[in-house]
């Protein structure tokens, strides 16, 4: 089952285990407006064709603008056999408010 976690919880988990992969599923234009440096950009519509690039044994967190698209992608990856997948609730908007205020809100 996919868990929704706050950005701060993701940061805590990543500090405990640096194998976490953060996937940003927003469109490229959105990432150009506001991005998280450590995130891998794979737009939502490309996930099915690019899932082979991902390690099923690696923990994955998915982020978007507010949490809706990332939730759908996280559910999809879990259904495809990815063992540990979480959704960043509130998306990059919450990330900007809770973690890094230099990330622009839009």
Backbone atoms as SQL, in Angstrom:
CREATE TABLE atoms (id INTEGER PRIMARY KEY, chain TEXT, resi INTEGER, resn TEXT, atom TEXT, x REAL, y REAL, z REAL);
INSERT INTO atoms VALUES
  (1, 'A', 1, 'UNK', 'N', 0.837, -1.182, 0.000),
  (2, 'A', 1, 'UNK', 'CA', 0.000, 0.000, 0.000),
  (3, 'A', 1, 'UNK', 'C', 0.887, 1.252, 0.000),
  (4, 'A', 2, 'UNK', 'N', 0.489, 2.251, -0.742),
  (5, 'A', 2, 'UNK', 'CA', 1.250, 3.493, -0.847),
  (6, 'A', 2, 'UNK', 'C', 0.865, 4.418, 0.297),
  (7, 'A', 3, 'UNK', 'N', 1.872, 4.949, 0.938),
  (8, 'A', 3, 'UNK', 'CA', 1.688, 5.849, 2.073),
  (9, 'A', 3, 'UNK', 'C', 1.857, 7.301, 1.606),
  (10, 'A', 4, 'UNK', 'N', 1.035, 8.194, 2.107),
  (11, 'A', 4, 'UNK', 'CA', 1.214, 9.628, 1.903),
  (12, 'A', 4, 'UNK', 'C', 2.044, 10.149, 3.068),
  (13, 'A', 5, 'UNK', 'N', 3.145, 10.843, 2.749),
  (14, 'A', 5, 'UNK', 'CA', 3.983, 11.392, 3.815),
  (15, 'A', 5, 'UNK', 'C', 4.237, 12.874, 3.551),
  (16, 'A', 6, 'UNK', 'N', 4.474, 13.603, 4.604),
  (17, 'A', 6, 'UNK', 'CA', 4.810, 15.025, 4.506),
  (18, 'A', 6, 'UNK', 'C', 6.243, 15.161, 3.993),
  (19, 'A', 7, 'UNK', 'N', 6.552, 16.286, 3.370),
  (20, 'A', 7, 'UNK', 'CA', 7.930, 16.496, 2.910),
  (21, 'A', 7, 'UNK', 'C', 8.965, 16.306, 4.024),
  (22, 'A', 8, 'UNK', 'N', 8.682, 16.792, 5.217),
  (23, 'A', 8, 'UNK', 'CA', 9.632, 16.647, 6.327),
  (24, 'A', 8, 'UNK', 'C', 9.880, 15.185, 6.674),
  (25, 'A', 9, 'UNK', 'N', 8.850, 14.361, 6.576),
  (26, 'A', 9, 'UNK', 'CA', 9.016, 12.924, 6.837),
  (27, 'A', 9, 'UNK', 'C', 9.903, 12.293, 5.775),
  (28, 'A', 10, 'UNK', 'N', 9.736, 12.705, 4.517),
  (29, 'A', 10, 'UNK', 'CA', 10.611, 12.185, 3.469),
  (30, 'A', 10, 'UNK', 'C', 12.063, 12.568, 3.741),
  (31, 'A', 11, 'UNK', 'N', 12.301, 13.806, 4.096),
  (32, 'A', 11, 'UNK', 'CA', 13.674, 14.259, 4.386),
  (33, 'A', 11, 'UNK', 'C', 14.262, 13.424, 5.519),
  (34, 'A', 12, 'UNK', 'N', 13.471, 13.174, 6.556),
  (35, 'A', 12, 'UNK', 'CA', 13.947, 12.354, 7.677),
  (36, 'A', 12, 'UNK', 'C', 14.311, 10.953, 7.216),
  (37, 'A', 13, 'UNK', 'N', 13.431, 10.346, 6.419),
  (38, 'A', 13, 'UNK', 'CA', 13.697, 8.983, 5.934),
  (39, 'A', 13, 'UNK', 'C', 14.921, 8.935, 5.035),
  (40, 'A', 14, 'UNK', 'N', 15.088, 9.963, 4.202),
  (41, 'A', 14, 'UNK', 'CA', 16.251, 9.994, 3.304),
  (42, 'A', 14, 'UNK', 'C', 17.542, 10.159, 4.101),
  (43, 'A', 15, 'UNK', 'N', 17.488, 10.877, 5.211),
  (44, 'A', 15, 'UNK', 'CA', 18.670, 11.007, 6.063),
  (45, 'A', 15, 'UNK', 'C', 19.049, 9.674, 6.694),
  (46, 'A', 16, 'UNK', 'N', 18.048, 8.844, 6.973),
  (47, 'A', 16, 'UNK', 'CA', 18.286, 7.522, 7.553),
  (48, 'A', 16, 'UNK', 'C', 18.741, 6.501, 6.511),
  (49, 'A', 17, 'UNK', 'N', 18.308, 6.694, 5.254),
  (50, 'A', 17, 'UNK', 'CA', 18.623, 5.746, 4.186),
  (51, 'A', 17, 'UNK', 'C', 18.792, 6.530, 2.886),
  (52, 'A', 18, 'UNK', 'N', 20.029, 6.717, 2.477),
  (53, 'A', 18, 'UNK', 'CA', 20.289, 7.551, 1.305),
  (54, 'A', 18, 'UNK', 'C', 19.979, 6.872, -0.026),
  (55, 'A', 19, 'UNK', 'N', 19.424, 5.684, 0.013),
  (56, 'A', 19, 'UNK', 'CA', 19.028, 5.004, -1.226),
  (57, 'A', 19, 'UNK', 'C', 17.712, 5.532, -1.799),
  (58, 'A', 20, 'UNK', 'N', 16.990, 6.365, -1.049),
  (59, 'A', 20, 'UNK', 'CA', 15.714, 6.900, -1.521),
  (60, 'A', 20, 'UNK', 'C', 15.903, 7.658, -2.828),
  (61, 'A', 21, 'UNK', 'N', 15.013, 7.399, -3.771),
  (62, 'A', 21, 'UNK', 'CA', 14.978, 8.124, -5.038),
  (63, 'A', 21, 'UNK', 'C', 13.735, 8.999, -5.039),
  (64, 'A', 22, 'UNK', 'N', 13.911, 10.282, -5.333),
  (65, 'A', 22, 'UNK', 'CA', 12.795, 11.213, -5.433),
  (66, 'A', 22, 'UNK', 'C', 12.510, 11.454, -6.910),
  (67, 'A', 23, 'UNK', 'N', 11.297, 11.105, -7.341),
  (68, 'A', 23, 'UNK', 'CA', 10.891, 11.296, -8.731),
  (69, 'A', 23, 'UNK', 'C', 9.879, 12.430, -8.803),
  (70, 'A', 24, 'UNK', 'N', 10.187, 13.415, -9.638),
  (71, 'A', 24, 'UNK', 'CA', 9.294, 14.551, -9.864),
  (72, 'A', 24, 'UNK', 'C', 8.528, 14.274, -11.148),
  (73, 'A', 25, 'UNK', 'N', 7.208, 14.125, -11.044),
  (74, 'A', 25, 'UNK', 'CA', 6.394, 13.734, -12.199),
  (75, 'A', 25, 'UNK', 'C', 5.666, 14.910, -12.853),
  (76, 'A', 26, 'UNK', 'N', 6.062, 16.129, -12.499),
  (77, 'A', 26, 'UNK', 'CA', 5.445, 17.293, -13.133),
  (78, 'A', 26, 'UNK', 'C', 5.958, 17.440, -14.568),
  (79, 'A', 27, 'UNK', 'N', 5.305, 18.303, -15.319),
  (80, 'A', 27, 'UNK', 'CA', 5.735, 18.593, -16.685),
  (81, 'A', 27, 'UNK', 'C', 7.046, 19.383, -16.641),
  (82, 'A', 28, 'UNK', 'N', 7.817, 19.297, -17.727),
  (83, 'A', 28, 'UNK', 'CA', 9.126, 19.948, -17.777),
  (84, 'A', 28, 'UNK', 'C', 9.008, 21.451, -17.510),
  (85, 'A', 29, 'UNK', 'N', 7.983, 22.103, -18.054),
  (86, 'A', 29, 'UNK', 'CA', 7.852, 23.546, -17.823),
  (87, 'A', 29, 'UNK', 'C', 7.660, 23.856, -16.344),
  (88, 'A', 30, 'UNK', 'N', 6.989, 22.959, -15.622),
  (89, 'A', 30, 'UNK', 'CA', 6.785, 23.163, -14.188),
  (90, 'A', 30, 'UNK', 'C', 8.105, 23.021, -13.431),
  (91, 'A', 31, 'UNK', 'N', 8.886, 22.043, -13.845),
  (92, 'A', 31, 'UNK', 'CA', 10.178, 21.812, -13.193),
  (93, 'A', 31, 'UNK', 'C', 11.111, 22.991, -13.448),
  (94, 'A', 32, 'UNK', 'N', 10.990, 23.609, -14.621),
  (95, 'A', 32, 'UNK', 'CA', 11.806, 24.792, -14.903),
  (96, 'A', 32, 'UNK', 'C', 11.433, 25.964, -14.006),
  (97, 'A', 33, 'UNK', 'N', 10.189, 26.018, -13.558),
  (98, 'A', 33, 'UNK', 'CA', 9.736, 27.085, -12.658),
  (99, 'A', 33, 'UNK', 'C', 10.230, 26.837, -11.232),
  (100, 'A', 34, 'UNK', 'N', 10.126, 25.605, -10.778),
  (101, 'A', 34, 'UNK', 'CA', 10.480, 25.261, -9.395),
  (102, 'A', 34, 'UNK', 'C', 10.954, 23.823, -9.360),
  (103, 'A', 35, 'UNK', 'N', 12.160, 23.605, -8.844),
  (104, 'A', 35, 'UNK', 'CA', 12.644, 22.228, -8.798),
  (105, 'A', 35, 'UNK', 'C', 13.399, 21.935, -7.520),
  (106, 'A', 36, 'UNK', 'N', 13.478, 20.659, -7.236),
  (107, 'A', 36, 'UNK', 'CA', 14.258, 20.152, -6.121),
  (108, 'A', 36, 'UNK', 'C', 15.487, 19.511, -6.752),
  (109, 'A', 37, 'UNK', 'N', 16.649, 19.980, -6.381),
  (110, 'A', 37, 'UNK', 'CA', 17.886, 19.555, -7.030),
  (111, 'A', 37, 'UNK', 'C', 18.139, 18.065, -7.068),
  (112, 'A', 38, 'UNK', 'N', 17.701, 17.336, -6.061),
  (113, 'A', 38, 'UNK', 'CA', 17.990, 15.899, -5.996),
  (114, 'A', 38, 'UNK', 'C', 16.947, 15.041, -6.707),
  (115, 'A', 39, 'UNK', 'N', 15.892, 15.665, -7.205),
  (116, 'A', 39, 'UNK', 'CA', 14.807, 14.899, -7.831),
  (117, 'A', 39, 'UNK', 'C', 15.156, 14.524, -9.267),
  (118, 'A', 40, 'UNK', 'N', 14.693, 13.336, -9.665),
  (119, 'A', 40, 'UNK', 'CA', 14.802, 12.880, -11.046),
  (120, 'A', 40, 'UNK', 'C', 13.492, 13.234, -11.737),
  (121, 'A', 41, 'UNK', 'N', 13.589, 13.954, -12.843),
  (122, 'A', 41, 'UNK', 'CA', 12.393, 14.394, -13.565),
  (123, 'A', 41, 'UNK', 'C', 11.944, 13.326, -14.556),
  (124, 'A', 42, 'UNK', 'N', 10.752, 12.786, -14.323),
  (125, 'A', 42, 'UNK', 'CA', 10.095, 11.876, -15.263),
  (126, 'A', 42, 'UNK', 'C', 8.624, 12.292, -15.292),
  (127, 'A', 43, 'UNK', 'N', 8.219, 13.052, -16.303),
  (128, 'A', 43, 'UNK', 'CA', 6.819, 13.480, -16.362),
  (129, 'A', 43, 'UNK', 'C', 5.853, 12.291, -16.259),
  (130, 'A', 44, 'UNK', 'N', 4.725, 12.518, -15.619),
  (131, 'A', 44, 'UNK', 'CA', 3.755, 11.465, -15.342),
  (132, 'A', 44, 'UNK', 'C', 3.450, 10.587, -16.555),
  (133, 'A', 45, 'UNK', 'N', 3.233, 11.186, -17.701),
  (134, 'A', 45, 'UNK', 'CA', 2.848, 10.415, -18.884),
  (135, 'A', 45, 'UNK', 'C', 3.977, 9.527, -19.410),
  (136, 'A', 46, 'UNK', 'N', 5.214, 9.768, -18.972),
  (137, 'A', 46, 'UNK', 'CA', 6.356, 8.961, -19.406),
  (138, 'A', 46, 'UNK', 'C', 6.652, 7.797, -18.463),
  (139, 'A', 47, 'UNK', 'N', 6.036, 7.789, -17.298),
  (140, 'A', 47, 'UNK', 'CA', 6.323, 6.751, -16.299),
  (141, 'A', 47, 'UNK', 'C', 6.122, 5.338, -16.851),
  (142, 'A', 48, 'UNK', 'N', 4.989, 5.026, -17.515),
  (143, 'A', 48, 'UNK', 'CA', 4.828, 3.641, -17.996),
  (144, 'A', 48, 'UNK', 'C', 5.958, 3.191, -18.931),
  (145, 'A', 49, 'UNK', 'N', 6.396, 4.056, -19.818),
  (146, 'A', 49, 'UNK', 'CA', 7.435, 3.652, -20.777),
  (147, 'A', 49, 'UNK', 'C', 8.836, 3.722, -20.177),
  (148, 'A', 50, 'UNK', 'N', 9.009, 4.416, -19.066),
  (149, 'A', 50, 'UNK', 'CA', 10.342, 4.581, -18.478),
  (150, 'A', 50, 'UNK', 'C', 10.524, 3.846, -17.153),
  (151, 'A', 51, 'UNK', 'N', 9.512, 3.097, -16.723),
  (152, 'A', 51, 'UNK', 'CA', 9.629, 2.423, -15.429),
  (153, 'A', 51, 'UNK', 'C', 10.786, 1.436, -15.393),
  (154, 'A', 52, 'UNK', 'N', 11.205, 0.938, -16.553),
  (155, 'A', 52, 'UNK', 'CA', 12.341, 0.027, -16.620),
  (156, 'A', 52, 'UNK', 'C', 13.651, 0.665, -16.195),
  (157, 'A', 53, 'UNK', 'N', 13.705, 1.990, -16.161),
  (158, 'A', 53, 'UNK', 'CA', 14.900, 2.707, -15.718),
  (159, 'A', 53, 'UNK', 'C', 15.030, 2.698, -14.199),
  (160, 'A', 54, 'UNK', 'N', 13.965, 2.289, -13.515),
  (161, 'A', 54, 'UNK', 'CA', 13.918, 2.361, -12.058),
  (162, 'A', 54, 'UNK', 'C', 14.215, 1.005, -11.432),
  (163, 'A', 55, 'UNK', 'N', 14.886, 1.026, -10.292),
  (164, 'A', 55, 'UNK', 'CA', 15.235, -0.172, -9.534),
  (165, 'A', 55, 'UNK', 'C', 14.078, -0.510, -8.593),
  (166, 'A', 56, 'UNK', 'N', 13.463, -1.676, -8.793),
  (167, 'A', 56, 'UNK', 'CA', 12.308, -2.065, -7.973),
  (168, 'A', 56, 'UNK', 'C', 12.671, -2.276, -6.508),
  (169, 'A', 57, 'UNK', 'N', 13.943, -2.495, -6.216),
  (170, 'A', 57, 'UNK', 'CA', 14.361, -2.723, -4.833),
  (171, 'A', 57, 'UNK', 'C', 14.687, -1.421, -4.103),
  (172, 'A', 58, 'UNK', 'N', 14.734, -0.330, -4.831),
  (173, 'A', 58, 'UNK', 'CA', 15.089, 0.961, -4.225),
  (174, 'A', 58, 'UNK', 'C', 13.834, 1.676, -3.742),
  (175, 'A', 59, 'UNK', 'N', 13.863, 2.267, -2.546),
  (176, 'A', 59, 'UNK', 'CA', 12.702, 3.028, -2.096),
  (177, 'A', 59, 'UNK', 'C', 12.513, 4.278, -2.958),
  (178, 'A', 60, 'UNK', 'N', 11.260, 4.564, -3.295),
  (179, 'A', 60, 'UNK', 'CA', 10.934, 5.667, -4.200),
  (180, 'A', 60, 'UNK', 'C', 9.891, 6.568, -3.559),
  (181, 'A', 61, 'UNK', 'N', 10.142, 7.877, -3.658),
  (182, 'A', 61, 'UNK', 'CA', 9.162, 8.888, -3.272),
  (183, 'A', 61, 'UNK', 'C', 8.790, 9.638, -4.540),
  (184, 'A', 62, 'UNK', 'N', 7.505, 9.945, -4.688),
  (185, 'A', 62, 'UNK', 'CA', 7.010, 10.623, -5.886),
  (186, 'A', 62, 'UNK', 'C', 6.422, 11.964, -5.475),
  (187, 'A', 63, 'UNK', 'N', 6.756, 13.000, -6.257),
  (188, 'A', 63, 'UNK', 'CA', 6.281, 14.352, -5.957),
  (189, 'A', 63, 'UNK', 'C', 5.749, 15.004, -7.228),
  (190, 'A', 64, 'UNK', 'N', 4.766, 15.875, -7.059),
  (191, 'A', 64, 'UNK', 'CA', 4.245, 16.690, -8.168),
  (192, 'A', 64, 'UNK', 'C', 3.988, 18.087, -7.614),
  (193, 'A', 65, 'UNK', 'N', 3.004, 18.784, -8.146),
  (194, 'A', 65, 'UNK', 'CA', 2.718, 20.137, -7.659),
  (195, 'A', 65, 'UNK', 'C', 1.996, 20.125, -6.322),
  (196, 'A', 66, 'UNK', 'N', 0.924, 19.347, -6.219),
  (197, 'A', 66, 'UNK', 'CA', 0.151, 19.361, -4.969),
  (198, 'A', 66, 'UNK', 'C', -0.116, 17.974, -4.388),
  (199, 'A', 67, 'UNK', 'N', 0.256, 16.921, -5.091),
  (200, 'A', 67, 'UNK', 'CA', 0.120, 15.567, -4.555),
  (201, 'A', 67, 'UNK', 'C', -0.821, 14.650, -5.299),
  (202, 'A', 68, 'UNK', 'N', -1.611, 15.168, -6.236),
  (203, 'A', 68, 'UNK', 'CA', -2.575, 14.334, -6.960),
  (204, 'A', 68, 'UNK', 'C', -1.933, 13.448, -8.014),
  (205, 'A', 69, 'UNK', 'N', -1.159, 14.036, -8.902),
  (206, 'A', 69, 'UNK', 'CA', -0.499, 13.243, -9.942),
  (207, 'A', 69, 'UNK', 'C', 0.493, 12.262, -9.332),
  (208, 'A', 70, 'UNK', 'N', 1.221, 12.737, -8.337),
  (209, 'A', 70, 'UNK', 'CA', 2.214, 11.861, -7.717),
  (210, 'A', 70, 'UNK', 'C', 1.534, 10.678, -7.035),
  (211, 'A', 71, 'UNK', 'N', 0.367, 10.879, -6.483),
  (212, 'A', 71, 'UNK', 'CA', -0.368, 9.770, -5.855),
  (213, 'A', 71, 'UNK', 'C', -0.728, 8.717, -6.900),
  (214, 'A', 72, 'UNK', 'N', -1.199, 9.165, -8.073),
  (215, 'A', 72, 'UNK', 'CA', -1.548, 8.218, -9.134),
  (216, 'A', 72, 'UNK', 'C', -0.311, 7.458, -9.610),
  (217, 'A', 73, 'UNK', 'N', 0.807, 8.152, -9.752),
  (218, 'A', 73, 'UNK', 'CA', 2.047, 7.494, -10.186),
  (219, 'A', 73, 'UNK', 'C', 2.535, 6.528, -9.117),
  (220, 'A', 74, 'UNK', 'N', 2.493, 6.929, -7.865),
  (221, 'A', 74, 'UNK', 'CA', 2.928, 6.050, -6.783),
  (222, 'A', 74, 'UNK', 'C', 2.083, 4.773, -6.752),
  (223, 'A', 75, 'UNK', 'N', 0.769, 4.918, -6.895),
  (224, 'A', 75, 'UNK', 'CA', -0.109, 3.739, -6.941),
  (225, 'A', 75, 'UNK', 'C', 0.248, 2.846, -8.130),
  (226, 'A', 76, 'UNK', 'N', 0.493, 3.454, -9.286),
  (227, 'A', 76, 'UNK', 'CA', 0.862, 2.690, -10.483),
  (228, 'A', 76, 'UNK', 'C', 2.158, 1.913, -10.248),
  (229, 'A', 77, 'UNK', 'N', 3.183, 2.577, -9.711),
  (230, 'A', 77, 'UNK', 'CA', 4.463, 1.903, -9.479),
  (231, 'A', 77, 'UNK', 'C', 4.299, 0.758, -8.486),
  (232, 'A', 78, 'UNK', 'N', 3.511, 0.963, -7.448),
  (233, 'A', 78, 'UNK', 'CA', 3.265, -0.100, -6.479),
  (234, 'A', 78, 'UNK', 'C', 2.603, -1.294, -7.161),
  (235, 'A', 79, 'UNK', 'N', 1.635, -1.036, -8.027),
  (236, 'A', 79, 'UNK', 'CA', 0.951, -2.110, -8.758),
  (237, 'A', 79, 'UNK', 'C', 1.894, -2.838, -9.715),
  (238, 'A', 80, 'UNK', 'N', 2.949, -2.150, -10.141),
  (239, 'A', 80, 'UNK', 'CA', 3.922, -2.757, -11.045),
  (240, 'A', 80, 'UNK', 'C', 5.005, -3.540, -10.303),
  (241, 'A', 81, 'UNK', 'N', 4.917, -3.603, -8.986),
  (242, 'A', 81, 'UNK', 'CA', 5.848, -4.417, -8.216),
  (243, 'A', 81, 'UNK', 'C', 6.955, -3.663, -7.503),
  (244, 'A', 82, 'UNK', 'N', 6.892, -2.344, -7.508),
  (245, 'A', 82, 'UNK', 'CA', 7.869, -1.577, -6.739),
  (246, 'A', 82, 'UNK', 'C', 7.493, -1.717, -5.274),
  (247, 'A', 83, 'UNK', 'N', 8.428, -2.207, -4.474),
  (248, 'A', 83, 'UNK', 'CA', 8.113, -2.614, -3.103),
  (249, 'A', 83, 'UNK', 'C', 7.859, -1.461, -2.146),
  (250, 'A', 84, 'UNK', 'N', 8.661, -0.420, -2.238),
  (251, 'A', 84, 'UNK', 'CA', 8.536, 0.681, -1.277),
  (252, 'A', 84, 'UNK', 'C', 8.367, 1.986, -2.038),
  (253, 'A', 85, 'UNK', 'N', 7.125, 2.466, -2.078),
  (254, 'A', 85, 'UNK', 'CA', 6.788, 3.702, -2.789),
  (255, 'A', 85, 'UNK', 'C', 5.933, 4.563, -1.869),
  (256, 'A', 86, 'UNK', 'N', 6.285, 5.850, -1.784),
  (257, 'A', 86, 'UNK', 'CA', 5.490, 6.796, -1.012),
  (258, 'A', 86, 'UNK', 'C', 5.151, 8.000, -1.879),
  (259, 'A', 87, 'UNK', 'N', 4.085, 8.678, -1.506),
  (260, 'A', 87, 'UNK', 'CA', 3.647, 9.904, -2.158),
  (261, 'A', 87, 'UNK', 'C', 3.951, 11.077, -1.233),
  (262, 'A', 88, 'UNK', 'N', 4.574, 12.124, -1.799),
  (263, 'A', 88, 'UNK', 'CA', 4.817, 13.334, -1.015),
  (264, 'A', 88, 'UNK', 'C', 3.537, 14.162, -1.023),
  (265, 'A', 89, 'UNK', 'N', 2.830, 14.133, 0.101),
  (266, 'A', 89, 'UNK', 'CA', 1.561, 14.862, 0.236),
  (267, 'A', 89, 'UNK', 'C', 1.812, 16.367, 0.156),
  (268, 'A', 90, 'UNK', 'N', 0.994, 17.044, -0.612),
  (269, 'A', 90, 'UNK', 'CA', 1.130, 18.485, -0.745),
  (270, 'A', 90, 'UNK', 'C', 2.113, 18.914, -1.819),
  (271, 'A', 91, 'UNK', 'N', 2.866, 17.953, -2.355),
  (272, 'A', 91, 'UNK', 'CA', 3.765, 18.210, -3.469),
  (273, 'A', 91, 'UNK', 'C', 4.824, 19.270, -3.221),
  (274, 'A', 92, 'UNK', 'N', 5.280, 19.842, -4.327),
  (275, 'A', 92, 'UNK', 'CA', 6.347, 20.841, -4.242),
  (276, 'A', 92, 'UNK', 'C', 5.862, 22.104, -3.549),
  (277, 'A', 93, 'UNK', 'N', 4.564, 22.342, -3.566),
  (278, 'A', 93, 'UNK', 'CA', 4.023, 23.482, -2.855),
  (279, 'A', 93, 'UNK', 'C', 4.291, 23.328, -1.354),
  (280, 'A', 94, 'UNK', 'N', 4.010, 22.162, -0.808),
  (281, 'A', 94, 'UNK', 'CA', 4.289, 21.893, 0.600),
  (282, 'A', 94, 'UNK', 'C', 5.793, 21.871, 0.854),
  (283, 'A', 95, 'UNK', 'N', 6.562, 21.358, -0.102),
  (284, 'A', 95, 'UNK', 'CA', 8.024, 21.330, 0.028),
  (285, 'A', 95, 'UNK', 'C', 8.551, 22.755, 0.230),
  (286, 'A', 96, 'UNK', 'N', 8.045, 23.690, -0.574),
  (287, 'A', 96, 'UNK', 'CA', 8.468, 25.086, -0.470),
  (288, 'A', 96, 'UNK', 'C', 8.109, 25.676, 0.895),
  (289, 'A', 97, 'UNK', 'N', 6.940, 25.332, 1.400),
  (290, 'A', 97, 'UNK', 'CA', 6.489, 25.861, 2.695),
  (291, 'A', 97, 'UNK', 'C', 7.213, 25.219, 3.877),
  (292, 'A', 98, 'UNK', 'N', 7.499, 23.915, 3.780),
  (293, 'A', 98, 'UNK', 'CA', 8.029, 23.175, 4.927),
  (294, 'A', 98, 'UNK', 'C', 9.545, 22.964, 4.917),
  (295, 'A', 99, 'UNK', 'N', 10.131, 22.853, 3.729),
  (296, 'A', 99, 'UNK', 'CA', 11.531, 22.423, 3.640),
  (297, 'A', 99, 'UNK', 'C', 12.451, 23.508, 3.101),
  (298, 'A', 100, 'UNK', 'N', 12.089, 24.106, 1.981),
  (299, 'A', 100, 'UNK', 'CA', 12.991, 25.024, 1.291),
  (300, 'A', 100, 'UNK', 'C', 12.211, 26.192, 0.681),
  (301, 'A', 101, 'UNK', 'N', 12.218, 27.300, 1.374),
  (302, 'A', 101, 'UNK', 'CA', 11.446, 28.463, 0.907),
  (303, 'A', 101, 'UNK', 'C', 12.049, 29.097, -0.341),
  (304, 'A', 102, 'UNK', 'N', 13.251, 28.693, -0.748),
  (305, 'A', 102, 'UNK', 'CA', 13.824, 29.227, -1.997),
  (306, 'A', 102, 'UNK', 'C', 13.209, 28.558, -3.223),
  (307, 'A', 103, 'UNK', 'N', 12.494, 27.464, -3.032),
  (308, 'A', 103, 'UNK', 'CA', 11.779, 26.819, -4.140),
  (309, 'A', 103, 'UNK', 'C', 10.515, 27.642, -4.397),
  (310, 'A', 104, 'UNK', 'N', 10.395, 28.239, -5.590),
  (311, 'A', 104, 'UNK', 'CA', 9.245, 29.100, -5.846),
  (312, 'A', 104, 'UNK', 'C', 7.924, 28.351, -5.798),
  (313, 'A', 105, 'UNK', 'N', 6.900, 29.042, -5.318),
  (314, 'A', 105, 'UNK', 'CA', 5.538, 28.516, -5.343),
  (315, 'A', 105, 'UNK', 'C', 4.845, 29.087, -6.570),
  (316, 'A', 106, 'UNK', 'N', 4.012, 28.291, -7.202),
  (317, 'A', 106, 'UNK', 'CA', 3.290, 28.763, -8.411),
  (318, 'A', 106, 'UNK', 'C', 1.913, 28.181, -8.447);
